[in-house]
């Protein structure tokens, strides 16, 4: 019971911290990380431990599936140079730089362990950056590069991580023996992921119950990751390609009700996983603090500070020089070179749940594990606080220009949708309700034609009146319930009907 009560308290505290983060326009993982630090000094905290072999599956499989589902294949293709440069080049350079610094600070740390530390802290986390971008939008192209980097850099860093952990535990490493199986696993992952995605869509297209559909999504996330690991494939590449495939195929076959509910469930799941990750690593800090004393403690702090500084400086040194080079994809053709986009992109490289999960996944017998865990956590905490809390004012100061390509595409697509809807009513029976609906679509299309770029409005002319009518209807039914004239079962059915009606008539920005 004590553990259960403690978990309830932690979740409640996490909700409060996330609320403070939203008020400040800061990434909520920054406050969760600070909460994790606080747990290291709280007496009586339950000694919770997670099997290292399950850490990556638990934290990364659902997070990567969620991120892959939201990825835009078209935008990634258009910005592939910049994405590849960050997802592969920046990860490799950061891993090497951190490994060199770690070897200088801790001379007796094996080179493979130093490389593991570099791979752990190399990949930035999109969850933290995108939490800031909700309050201080970044130009769409830079946000796309950031999302693509965070989606693919996990694959590069975790591949290095796997190989280096194996070498550190075995004491030897022979690249010539590993390379063929490694390359075969990468290629197989790129084939198996899409095939499983097509199979998943075919199997679940008849599942209309939202609860069953969502459970199937989680089963797929964990099942595919575990199967990929058993087959020695890349779990990251398999999950990401699976998610991208499903995202392209599922919209035409997924029931609207299941889709709307699943978005809320997945947002909640990612939040809870972030909470759990920072709680678990915070709990580990206390016993590590007790084991490290005297010179060892100072060595751990020096290594942690040096790792944090190396991560920040290396990203700046990688991104800024390439800002003016069009071949690297950070500068568009015909656009003068400016440092602003490079500064924003380099400063948005906060570390998060991927780094925490990789640190938690290290075997207990891993050489210098305590040093690696402390350095990883301090790097996450440092980037989330220093960069996360300053990214919003930095973006406001840079005043980066954005022509809102998503807004323009949405407006034009909405106009096409309204026209298709109006055309579909051409053969409908003439009735007052049908005539009123036609009039609404004609009015919206007329507004689009009057717009310089043909953008249709988000709301139909009668949406405001619909919301007012729904509110009045809701109040009337609530009064009937209070008077005992209808029961709760009837009320809940009507409440759900009113919720859907209100949502359909409410602009997205107000929901």
Secondary structure as UniProt FT lines:
FT   HELIX           2..24
FT   HELIX           28..39
FT   TURN            40..41
FT   TURN            43..44
FT   HELIX           52..69
FT   HELIX           73..78
FT   HELIX           80..84
FT   HELIX           85..90
FT   HELIX           91..105
FT   TURN            107..108
FT   HELIX           111..122
FT   HELIX           126..133
FT   TURN            134..135
FT   HELIX           140..170
FT   HELIX           175..204
FT   TURN            205..206
FT   HELIX           210..230
FT   TURN            231..232
FT   HELIX           235..250
FT   TURN            251..253
FT   HELIX           256..291
FT   HELIX           295..322
FT   TURN            323..324
FT   HELIX           326..328
FT   TURN            333..334
FT   HELIX           339..347
FT   HELIX           353..360
FT   TURN            364..365
FT   TURN            367..368
FT   HELIX           369..382
FT   HELIX           383..387
FT   HELIX           388..398
FT   HELIX           405..424
FT   TURN            425..427
FT   HELIX           432..450
FT   TURN            452..453
FT   TURN            461..462
FT   HELIX           463..482
FT   TURN            483..484
FT   HELIX           488..504
FT   HELIX           508..510
//
